[in-house]
Amino acid sequence: MAAIMQSPWFWWGVVLALFAAEAVLPGSFMLWLGFAALGTALIDLAVPMSASAQWMLFAVLALIAVGAGWQYKKRNPVSASDQPLLNRRGAQLVGHVYPLESAIVDGRGRLKIGDAFWTASGPDLAIGTRVRVVAIDGTTLRVEPA
């Protein structure tokens, strides 16, 4: 195993594995460790060293890279999305007016919006009554007469 770790190819494999892990499980922590492995691979390519020296170098570079990444994220926080309702279909419907597909009886009815049917809750209303969506509770739209 020591002969494999002393090969610079070992570190290139670690780089690829860490970058692949970052792609599969994003969160940017593996990215910084991947940069540390990349630095170790490049330095080991220029100055061959023992396996223990490679691991110590990787540990130091990992601390530096993770610290730099932490500082970068601190200075450049993730901003709020310009489309906060993306992939929240029910929340996108709040405020819109639709006719009832089936009457609301005992507080439950149904709306047809586009090609989907939604459960509606609210006061008892006749079929075809135009209602405004005022809130969403799970997959149930709370409505009131428009």
Buried (B, 14 or more C-beta within 10 A) or exposed (E): EEEEBBBBEBBBBBBEBBBEBBEEEEEEBBBBBBBBBBBBBBBBEEEEBEBEBBEEBBEEBBEBBBEEBEEEEEEEEEEEEEEEEEEEBBBBBBEEEBEBBBBBEEEBBBBEBEEEEBEBBBEEBEEEBEBBBEBBEEEBBBBEEE
